Amino acid sequence: MIGARKIVFAAVTIMAAGCVTVGPDYRKPELPVPEVWSRTGSADNSIAPYRAEELSRWWERLGDPVLTSLIEQALKNGTDLRAAQARLMESRARAGLAGAQMFPSLTASASGSRSKGSRETGSGNTRVFFSAGFDASWEIDVFGGIRRGIEAAKADLEGAEASLYATRVSLAAEVALNYVTARSYMERLEIARKNLESQSETRQLTDWRNQAGLVSSLDVDQARTNLEQTRSRIPALNIGLAEAENRLAVLLGQAPGAVREMMSSEAPVPAVPDAIAIGIPAQALGNRPDVRIAERKLAAETARVGQAIAARYPGFSVNASLGLEALTIGALDSGRAVARSIVGRMFGTLFDGGRLRRQVEIRDAIQEQALIAYEASVLAALEDVENALVSLSENRNQQEALQAAAEAANNAALLARHRYTGGMIDFQTVLDTERTQFTVEENLAISRANGASSLIRLYKALGGGWPSADASAVENSNDDAEGQTDGGGT
């Protein structure tokens, strides 16, 4: 018995010493990334150096305390964020489960039985049996299948962490975009009411001139048509405002209408700062949680290729038991009641019709898909930033033109009204100038909202809203994981 035990332990020691980790070792792909953004070569001098702390709380740069309060509430109570946190807890538990497979399992048991045999088939004697003991089992990870599983689970965990921050980035941007939309509707409502008041004065003017016999009723009807058309715009604007406020409340994890009081105070659409921190493409990619998710997915699938390869190799396990067996409870404390065993086992598949080989091929294909998805996420991130930069730059040009047009339209409307009062022009000119004034002022308000939205999308494209300290922690954990993985295979 002792000789057999020595042989088993010697075999286990040899197997453990000769452990290898089969399959490919993960290394982060090196993808070509431009050194600068294409829009930085333009005449736009607003691009400032990248500052991590600025980007992590970009909404504070807009100088709107209501917006800051809304975003902070959403980041505490938003349902999407809470769901992402729950998924992260699940991934942590799964990573712990994968790591537990490296350790032996130990179970304890105790039993007692009483049986009586048949007189026809046996002696008919009564038999009493008592036992108590421990059983241990351990699968030795000779070819690294379990270790690859731990690598995959850890990469999945880091992907879940990045997913949490991706939700945070999207949530902050979504709140800001809906806030800008709500403020834009408020501004457009104010413009509509102001023009409605001006057009009401014009209608009164046509009434007076008609009563004086200076113009026909045609001018009165045209003035009334223009007035009512403007009035008809107000309900649609109120609907848009209510929808934006309700969406804000839901993003904050509250019932629709909960933010109406906060939004009741007058405030303009947040202005775009003169200087915008965007940094270089490589920095933006480092801050994009969706890029990190794709990269961690690739790391996990690379590890699972090793798992599939390890499944084709033999497995080794050790089972041991130590216990007491006796025919009476009192005899259990006797040295003669001790029972023990230890078994070393090797097992493997001799024939499965190519199933294990196909599993490796499947995992290879999935890894290739993950690599392509990672490359696509990098390109999409670069595209998002470039598009946001173009939108922001061109919006500034548009606002400058509309601002000049609005000033000219306002002057033209005032002048037309005065000249019409003096009988120097017909009423059609007044109508044209008033309609133009309303249209240009509304377009200017829409353009200001589009500019703020473009800035928000730029910050989202840069990964803004990912706390720099937490991002660094995830980065460090990824580096550690890669260092361990790179040295694991032979």
C-alpha positions in Angstrom: 0.0 0.0 0.0 2.8 2.4 1.0 4.7 1.6 -2.2 1.7 2.3 -4.4 1.2 5.6 -2.6 4.7 6.6 -3.3 4.3 5.7 -6.9 1.2 7.8 -7.2 2.7 10.8 -5.6 5.8 10.5 -7.7 3.6 10.4 -10.8 1.7 13.5 -9.7 4.9 15.4 -9.0 6.3 14.6 -12.4 3.0 15.6 -14.1 2.8 18.9 -12.1 6.4 19.7 -12.9 5.9 19.1 -16.6 2.8 21.4 -16.9 2.6 23.4 -20.1 0.0 25.8 -21.4 -1.0 25.0 -24.9 -2.6 27.4 -27.3 -1.7 30.9 -28.5 -0.5 33.5 -26.0 -2.4 36.8 -26.3 -0.7 40.0 -27.4 -2.6 43.2 -28.0 -2.7 43.8 -31.8 -0.7 46.8 -33.1 -3.1 48.6 -35.4 -2.1 51.6 -37.6 -3.5 54.8 -36.0 -3.0 58.3 -37.4 -0.8 60.6 -35.4 -3.2 63.6 -35.6 -6.8 64.3 -36.5 -7.4 65.4 -40.1 -9.3 68.5 -39.0 -6.4 69.8 -36.9 -4.8 71.1 -40.1 -7.6 73.5 -40.8 -7.9 77.2 -39.8 -9.8 76.3 -36.7 -7.5 77.2 -33.8 -9.8 76.1 -31.0 -8.2 72.7 -30.5 -6.3 72.5 -27.1 -4.0 69.9 -25.6 -5.7 66.9 -24.0 -6.2 66.9 -20.3 -7.6 63.8 -18.7 -9.3 65.4 -15.7 -11.1 67.8 -18.1 -12.4 65.0 -20.2 -13.6 62.8 -17.3 -16.1 65.5 -16.3 -16.5 67.4 -19.5 -20.0 68.6 -18.7 -18.6 71.0 -16.1 -16.9 73.0 -18.9 -20.3 74.0 -20.2 -20.9 76.0 -17.1 -24.5 75.0 -16.5 -25.2 73.9 -12.9 -28.6 72.4 -13.8 -27.0 70.2 -16.5 -24.2 69.2 -14.0 -26.8 68.2 -11.4 -28.8 66.2 -13.9 -25.8 64.2 -15.1 -24.6 63.5 -11.5 -28.1 62.3 -10.6 -28.2 60.0 -13.6 -24.8 58.6 -12.8 -26.0 57.7 -9.3 -29.5 56.4 -10.1 -29.8 55.6 -13.8 -31.3 52.2 -14.4 -28.9 51.4 -17.3 -25.9 52.1 -15.0 -27.3 49.9 -12.3 -27.9 47.1 -14.7 -24.3 47.4 -15.9 -23.1 47.3 -12.3 -25.1 44.1 -11.8 -23.4 42.5 -14.9 -20.0 43.5 -13.5 -20.9 41.7 -10.2 -21.8 38.6 -12.3 -18.5 38.7 -14.2 -16.6 39.0 -10.9 -18.3 35.9 -9.6 -17.6 34.0 -12.8 -14.0 34.9 -12.6 -13.8 33.6 -9.0 -15.5 30.4 -10.1 -13.0 29.9 -12.9 -10.1 30.4 -10.4 -11.6 27.9 -7.9 -11.1 25.1 -10.4 -7.3 25.2 -9.8 -7.7 24.0 -6.2 -8.6 20.5 -4.9 -12.1 19.8 -3.6 -12.6 18.3 -0.2 -15.8 16.7 1.1 -16.8 15.1 4.3 -19.4 12.4 4.9 -20.8 10.2 7.6 -23.3 7.3 7.2 -24.9 4.5 9.1 -26.8 1.5 7.7 -28.7 -1.5 8.9 -29.7 -4.2 6.5 -31.0 -7.8 6.7 -30.6 -10.3 3.9 -33.1 -12.8 2.6 -33.2 -16.3 4.0 -34.0 -17.6 0.6 -30.9 -16.1 -1.1 -28.6 -15.6 1.9 -28.0 -16.2 5.5 -30.8 -13.8 6.6 -28.4 -12.1 9.0 -28.7 -8.5 10.0 -25.7 -6.3 9.1 -24.9 -2.9 10.7 -22.3 -0.6 9.1 -21.0 2.8 10.1 -18.5 5.0 8.2 -17.1 8.6 8.4 -14.4 10.3 6.5 -13.1 12.8 4.0 -12.8 12.6 0.2 -10.5 14.8 -1.9 -10.2 15.1 -5.6 -7.9 17.3 -7.8 -7.7 17.6 -11.6 -4.1 18.5 -12.4 -4.0 21.2 -15.1 -1.1 19.6 -17.0 -1.8 21.3 -20.4 -3.2 24.6 -19.1 -6.9 24.2 -20.0 -8.0 25.5 -16.6 -5.4 28.3 -16.7 -6.7 29.4 -20.1 -10.2 29.4 -18.6 -9.0 31.7 -15.9 -7.5 34.0 -18.5 -10.7 34.1 -20.4 -12.8 34.8 -17.3 -10.4 37.6 -16.2 -10.6 39.2 -19.7 -14.4 38.9 -19.5 -14.3 40.7 -16.1 -12.2 43.5 -17.5 -14.6 43.7 -20.4 -17.5 44.0 -18.0 -15.6 46.8 -16.2 -15.2 48.6 -19.5 -18.9 48.0 -20.3 -19.8 49.8 -17.1 -17.8 52.8 -18.1 -19.3 52.6 -21.6 -22.7 52.9 -20.1 -21.5 55.8 -18.0 -20.1 57.6 -21.1 -23.3 57.0 -23.0 -25.6 58.0 -20.1 -23.8 61.3 -19.5 -24.0 62.2 -23.2 -27.6 61.1 -23.5 -28.6 63.3 -20.5 -26.7 66.3 -22.0 -28.2 65.8 -25.5 -31.8 65.7 -24.1 -31.0 68.7 -21.9 -29.8 70.7 -24.9 -32.9 69.6 -26.8 -35.2 70.8 -24.0 -33.4 74.1 -23.7 -33.6 74.5 -27.5 -37.4 74.0 -27.4 -37.6 76.6 -24.7 -35.7 79.1 -26.7 -37.7 78.4 -29.8 -40.9 78.8 -27.8 -39.7 82.2 -26.6 -38.8 83.2 -30.2 -42.3 82.1 -31.4 -44.0 84.1 -28.6 -41.9 87.2 -29.4 -42.7 87.0 -33.1 -46.4 86.3 -32.2 -46.4 89.5 -30.2 -44.8 91.5 -33.1 -47.2 90.0 -35.6 -50.1 90.9 -33.4 -49.0 94.5 -33.5 -48.8 94.3 -37.3 -52.3 92.9 -37.5 -53.6 95.8 -35.3 -51.8 98.2 -37.7 -53.5 96.7 -40.7 -56.9 97.0 -38.8 -56.3 100.7 -38.2 -55.2 101.3 -41.7 -58.2 99.3 -43.1 -60.6 101.3 -40.8 -59.1 104.5 -42.1 -59.7 103.3 -45.7 -56.0 103.3 -46.5 -55.7 99.5 -47.3 -58.1 96.8 -48.2 -59.2 93.9 -46.1 -56.7 91.7 -47.9 -53.9 93.1 -45.8 -55.9 92.3 -42.6 -56.5 88.7 -43.7 -52.9 88.3 -44.7 -51.7 89.6 -41.4 -54.1 87.3 -39.6 -52.9 84.3 -41.6 -49.3 85.1 -40.7 -50.2 85.5 -37.1 -52.1 82.2 -36.8 -49.4 80.2 -38.7 -46.9 81.4 -36.0 -49.4 80.5 -33.3 -49.8 77.0 -34.7 -46.1 76.3 -34.2 -46.4 76.6 -30.4 -48.2 73.3 -29.6 -45.6 71.2 -31.5 -42.8 73.0 -29.6 -44.6 72.3 -26.3 -44.9 68.6 -27.3 -41.1 68.4 -28.1 -40.3 70.1 -24.8 -42.4 67.7 -22.8 -40.9 64.7 -24.5 -37.4 65.9 -23.8 -38.2 66.6 -20.1 -39.8 63.2 -19.7 -36.8 61.5 -21.3 -34.5 63.3 -18.9 -36.5 62.1 -16.0 -36.4 58.5 -17.1 -32.6 58.7 -17.7 -32.3 59.8 -14.1 -34.3 56.8 -12.9 -37.4 58.9 -12.1 -41.0 59.0 -13.3 -41.8 61.3 -16.3 -42.3 64.9 -15.2 -39.9 64.7 -12.2 -37.4 67.2 -13.7 -40.0 69.8 -14.7 -39.3 72.0 -11.7 -35.6 71.9 -12.3 -36.1 72.9 -15.9 -38.5 75.7 -15.0 -35.7 78.2 -14.4 -34.7 80.1 -17.6 -31.3 79.2 -19.0 -29.8 79.4 -22.5 -28.6 76.5 -24.5 -25.0 75.7 -23.2 -22.4 77.6 -25.3 -19.5 75.9 -27.0 -16.2 76.8 -25.3 -13.6 78.5 -27.5 -10.9 75.9 -26.6 -11.7 72.2 -26.8 -9.4 69.4 -25.6 -9.2 66.5 -28.0 -5.6 65.2 -27.8 -4.3 62.7 -30.4 -6.0 59.6 -31.8 -4.0 57.2 -29.7 -5.2 58.9 -26.5 -8.8 58.9 -27.7 -8.7 55.2 -28.4 -7.2 54.6 -24.9 -10.2 56.3 -23.4 -12.9 54.7 -25.5 -14.5 51.9 -23.4 -16.1 50.3 -26.4 -12.6 49.8 -27.9 -11.4 48.3 -24.6 -14.5 46.0 -24.6 -13.6 44.7 -28.1 -9.9 44.3 -27.1 -10.8 42.3 -23.9 -13.2 40.2 -26.0 -10.3 39.3 -28.3 -8.1 38.4 -25.3 -10.9 36.1 -23.9 -11.4 34.4 -27.2 -7.7 33.9 -27.6 -7.6 32.1 -24.2 -10.6 30.0 -25.2 -8.6 28.7 -28.2 -6.1 27.3 -25.7 -8.9 25.8 -23.7 -10.2 23.9 -26.8 -6.7 22.7 -27.7 -6.1 21.5 -24.1 -9.3 19.5 -24.3 -7.6 17.3 -27.0 -4.8 16.2 -24.6 -5.1 13.6 -21.8 -6.4 14.6 -18.4 -4.9 13.7 -15.0 -6.6 13.6 -11.7 -5.9 12.4 -8.1 -8.6 11.1 -5.8 -7.9 10.3 -2.2 -10.0 9.3 0.8 -9.4 8.9 4.5 -12.0 7.6 6.9 -13.3 5.2 9.5 -15.4 2.1 8.9 -16.8 -0.2 11.6 -19.7 -2.4 12.4 -20.5 -0.5 15.6 -20.2 3.2 16.5 -18.0 2.4 19.4 -15.5 0.7 17.2 -14.9 3.8 15.0 -12.3 5.2 17.4 -10.2 2.0 17.0 -7.0 2.2 15.0 -8.3 -0.9 13.0 -11.2 1.2 11.7 -9.0 3.5 9.6 -9.6 3.2 5.8 -7.6 5.1 3.2 -7.1 5.2 -0.5 -5.4 7.2 -3.1 -5.8 6.9 -6.9 -4.1 8.6 -9.7 -6.0 8.6 -13.0 -5.2 9.5 -16.6 -8.0 9.8 -19.1 -8.4 11.0 -22.6 -10.5 10.7 -25.8 -9.5 8.0 -28.2 -12.1 8.6 -30.9 -14.9 11.2 -31.1 -15.3 11.6 -34.9 -13.4 14.9 -35.0 -15.5 16.7 -32.4 -12.6 18.1 -30.4 -10.8 19.2 -33.5 -13.8 20.9 -34.8 -14.1 22.7 -31.4 -10.6 24.1 -32.0 -11.6 25.3 -35.5 -14.7 26.9 -34.1 -12.7 28.8 -31.5 -10.2 29.9 -34.1 -13.0 31.3 -36.2 -14.5 33.1 -33.2 -11.1 34.5 -32.3 -10.8 35.8 -35.9 -14.2 37.4 -35.6 -13.2 39.1 -32.4 -10.0 40.5 -34.0 -12.0 41.9 -36.9 -14.5 43.4 -34.4 -11.7 45.0 -32.5 -10.3 46.5 -35.7 -13.8 47.7 -36.6 -14.2 49.4 -33.2 -11.0 51.3 -33.6 -12.0 52.5 -37.0 -15.5 53.5 -35.8 -14.0 55.4 -32.9 -11.7 57.4 -35.2 -14.7 58.0 -37.5 -16.9 59.3 -34.6 -14.3 61.8 -33.6 -13.6 63.0 -37.1 -17.3 63.4 -37.8 -17.9 65.3 -34.6 -15.0 67.6 -35.4 -16.4 68.4 -38.8 -19.8 69.0 -37.4 -18.5 71.3 -34.7 -16.3 73.3 -37.1 -19.0 73.7 -39.8 -21.6 74.6 -37.2 -19.5 77.5 -36.1 -19.5 78.8 -39.6 -23.2 78.3 -39.9 -23.9 80.2 -36.6 -21.8 83.1 -37.7 -23.8 83.4 -41.0 -27.2 82.9 -39.2 -26.2 85.5 -36.6 -25.5 88.1 -39.3 -28.7 87.0 -41.1 -30.8 87.4 -37.9 -29.5 90.9 -37.3 -30.3 91.9 -40.8 -33.7 90.3 -40.7 -34.6 92.1 -37.5 -33.6 95.4 -39.0 -35.4 94.7 -42.2 -38.6 93.8 -40.3 -38.5 97.0 -38.3 -37.8 99.1 -41.4 -40.6 97.4 -43.4 -43.1 98.0 -40.7 -42.2 101.7 -40.5 -42.3 102.2 -44.2 -45.7 100.4 -44.4 -47.0 102.7 -41.7 -46.0 105.6 -43.9 -47.6 104.1 -47.0 -44.3 103.7 -48.8 -44.5 99.9 -49.4 -47.2 97.3 -49.8 -48.1 94.8 -47.1 -46.5 91.8 -48.9 -43.1 93.2 -48.1 -44.0 93.3 -44.4 -45.2 89.7 -44.5 -42.0 88.6 -46.2 -39.7 90.3 -43.8 -41.6 89.0 -40.7 -41.6 85.5 -42.0 -37.9 85.7 -42.8 -37.2 87.1 -39.3 -39.0 84.3 -37.6 -37.4 81.6 -39.8 -33.9 83.0 -39.4 -34.2 83.4 -35.6 -35.5 79.9 -35.2 -32.8 78.5 -37.4 -30.2 80.3 -35.3 -31.6 78.7 -32.2 -31.6 75.3 -33.8 -28.0 75.9 -34.9 -26.9 76.8 -31.4 -28.5 73.6 -30.1 -26.8 71.6 -32.9 -23.4 73.2 -32.0 -23.8 72.1 -28.3 -25.0 68.7 -29.4 -21.9 68.4 -31.7 -19.7 69.2 -28.8 -21.4 66.6 -26.6 -21.0 64.0 -29.3 -17.3 64.9 -29.6 -16.7 64.4 -25.9 -18.6 61.1 -26.2 -16.5 60.1 -29.1 -13.4 60.9 -27.1 -14.6 58.6 -24.3 -15.5 61.6 -22.0 -17.1 60.6 -18.8 -14.8 57.7 -18.0 -13.1 58.7 -14.7 -9.4 59.0 -15.3 -8.4 57.3 -12.0 -10.7 54.3 -12.7 -9.6 54.1 -16.3 -6.0 53.9 -15.1 -6.9 51.1 -12.7 -8.5 49.1 -15.4 -5.5 49.8 -17.7 -3.1 48.6 -15.0 -5.1 45.4 -14.5 -5.1 44.8 -18.2 -1.3 45.3 -18.4 -0.9 42.8 -15.5 -3.1 40.3 -17.2 -1.2 40.6 -20.5 2.1 40.3 -18.7 1.0 37.1 -17.1 -0.5 35.7 -20.3 2.5 36.5 -22.4 4.7 34.4 -20.2 2.3 31.5 -19.7 2.7 29.4 -22.8 5.3 27.0 -23.9 
